[in-house]
Every structure is written in C-alpha cells, then in structure tokens.
Amino acid sequence: MSLSIFITSAAHFLLIANYLAEGKYIEKWRLLWSRKSVLVFLILISVHFLWLINTGDFDYAFNDIRIKLPLLALPVIVGTSKPLSFQHIKIILLAFVVGVFANTIVATVVMLTSTAMSSADDFREVSLFVSHIRLSLMIVLSVFILIWLVINRRVWRMLEYYLYSLLVLWFVVFVFLSQFFTGIVLLFTVGVLFLLWRIWLMKQRKYRVLGYSAVVVLLLLVFAFAFVQIRSFYTPPVRGMTELLSETSNGNFYYHDRKSKVIENGNLVYVEISEIELRQAWELRSRLSFDSLDARHQPVMHTLIRYLASKGLTKDADAVMSLSDSEIMAIEDGVSNIRFADGISFLDKVYQLIWQIDFYIKEGNPSGHSITQRIEFIKTGLYILGNNFFVGVGTGDVDNAFKNAYSELNSSLQEPFRHRAHNQILTFYISFGALGGILCLIAMFFPIILENQRSKYFIYMFFAIAFISMLNEDTLETATGSAFFAYFYSLFLWGFNDTTE
C-alpha cells in the first residue's frame, strides 16, 4: 500500500477472487445481514450510488465511485469472514510497517542526494510511491502499531522490543526531517489523545493527576513555542514610513508602496525600491532576465526584492552588488529569504507558516501558499453548500461546482490553485447535502459503536488518524487514501475477534 498503487489495486482483485472462490455464499449472505455494523458502514458507498440521481457529470461520478470501491469490497470480505488470530494480525501489521519504513528510506535518500531540495520550500516530492499526505497517515499509524506491540510486550524476543522502539524513533525523526505538516499535526494530536487514554487507564488517582498535569504542561510548552515564534517574526520592529530613505547613493529616487505591510524578517518588503538600479545590477550579476521567472515560477524581481528585504537592505544597485555568487544562485532558485539559503529547517517551516498567514491577512491573495489556500477552499466550499444545502450537487458535480463558484465569487486565487475543499467532511456535505452528509458520518461512526469489543485500541487510534486527516484533506478522493481507510477500518473493526488483542 505504501509502495505501489498498482499492486494495491491488484491486491483488491486478488482478495475478491479469493473470497468468491471460497464459496459458502448463503452462509456469508446470512452473516452479512446479521452483522448490522457492516450494513451501516455500507451506507457510505451506497450514498454515492444514490446521489447519481442528482448528478450531471457521470464520467466524473463513475470514476469517483471506482476509486471508492474498496469501501464496498473490503468491509464485505472482512466482515463476513472468520476473524484472524493475533499471529496473523501481527504479520499483516509488520508487513505494512516494513513497507512504510522502506518508503521513508527511499525518501531520505532522495532528500540527501537531490540538489533541487536544498532550496525548496518543502519536501513533498520526495515521496515517490504515494503522496506525502498518504505517507504521513501511514507513518503515524505505524508509530502507534509499534507502540502497542512494545507496551503490551507482544514481541517474540527482546531484539524485537528494541527494534520496534528504534523504528518508532526513526518515524518520528523522519516526520520532522521531511517537514510533512500533516504528519507533524497528526503525530502530535493523536499522541496527546493516546497519552490521555493511557492516563485514564491508571488505577491510582495520584498518577492520573500527575499524568494530566504533564499533558497540560506539554500543551503550554507548545503554545509558548508558538508565541515565541510569532513574536520573533515581527522582530526587529518595522521602521515607520517617515524613517525611509528618499534617494539611493547614485541619486535615484526610491519607490515606497505605502499600502503594503508585507515583511520579511521584520523588515518592510515593498519600500526603498529603485527598479532601474535593480534591473541594471541584476543583469550584470545573473544569467536570468530581471523580467523572467525563477525556478519556482515566481517573478525574479519580487524574489530579489524579498531577499534583500530579509537582509534589511535597500533595493538598489549597491545591495545587489553586495550579494555573493551563491546568494544570486539561491535567488535564481526561488529562495526569497536569507534564512532559507542553506535549506529549510523546522523553525524555517514555522516561519513560512506564520508568513503565509501574515501575508494573507495583509494582502488577501493566498495563491501558491499551501496553508492559507485552504481558507479559500473552505470559504468556496461553504458557499457551494449554502446554495445546495439539502441535496448537494451530486456525486459527480463537485469539481464543476467549485470551478463555477470560484468564478462567481471572483476569487483571488489564481487559476492553477483553484482546488476542491481539501476537507473530506465538507466534500460529503457539498456532494450529498445535509441528508447525505449526515448519512456518511453515521456510516463511519456507528459501526464502531455497534461492535462490542473488549479492546478497541487499534480502531480508535486508526479512526482518530483518519478522521483528523479528513478535516484537512479529501482523504477518500484518491485510490491510495480510499484503500488505506477501507482496509484498516475493516481489519481493525471486523478482522479482530474479542480476544485477539
């Protein structure tokens, strides 16, 4: 699943073929109708078929259903088959972890050997086999699979104990090394939920009090870290407009955009600009035209201006000539801040996040900024939902609805960045309206309530990972995401018997 979409798809057909070859159809049919939780979950895919009545783009609709067929096949196969023994479950989970580990090793090699990564804003392209979002989900799930094996001593020998512990450490390090924002947020959020669960299981009150206090301290430290980073973002203090220079050393007048409040490292960006000097000096220093685009398809002029502002320099010939050859090359590669010239650290990633929000508040255009774009996605999605509240737009019309809505709203997002909601729950409501959206949520939540298991660690941890990801991504809209959710939901809810864990 973590290494090949093709093999994952082939595995589905193999499972279906095996299930059909096994026979016992009457027995399986009776078991299906007696297992209410499976029937409730199948509402999720049934809604997609029912809302074909309300769709106009059948090509898109049938492709969407094709992607989500694991939501039909896997619950039926697992839910009407004999539960697996612990040893079989362990083999399956470890095979999954090994695949995820292999993916992270390949991604690490790509990060270390690719020269293009040295100045990139993120490392999303290092995940060669599946998207970095899906890989993040798999990594976080792997962490909590291994943690369960370690804390419950479900190991065959001590070597396993240490190996699993090292793997957990590696996955955590990789998530931060790769700067997968989704993985970091998921790891922290689900980690806090895991700690709260473990503390709740403690029998002695004093240990529970200490545990909850430790969690509160952890959260306070995170808020303190965020506060320090935001405060440092606006330091040094921005100079007022009255303090700005009027002429360059060559006697040319500076231009000041007195409306723009965009800053880099606390310095105003679009002030003290002599475009004529920037153009002349840049043409002497660089192979790229001043009017061309850098490696990240940004206007060279703006990248240069932002870079000079990040150093606290005026934007004139003297400033350009003071740059080193390596800095000129960095600007050509799209580096817009001196702090990114030697690569992007975790703190630099935090800075970028704050910058995106600050820029969005001041300028209102989130195009090309992964975090603030989502605000526009959500706003547009809510606009569509408001116009189609009760029955939605239909299974196949979500994409067209977004295209039309962006035009109707005259969105500030540029055409290449006009995407869908990036929120699976909102996508359900847009597609199927209030009625269908509620049915989808019932289909996901109620089977967990209906299944009376003594231990629900795996399904709870997995569902927390999947559901939180749905608030930030269209998790089920890709083949890998759909397979990931359908497979582990089915395995953890119906593949275990009451004594497996």
Order of alpha helices (4+ residues) and beta strands (2+ residues): alpha-alpha-alpha-alpha-alpha-alpha-alpha-alpha-alpha-alpha-alpha-beta-beta-alpha-alpha-alpha-alpha-alpha-alpha-alpha-alpha-alpha-alpha
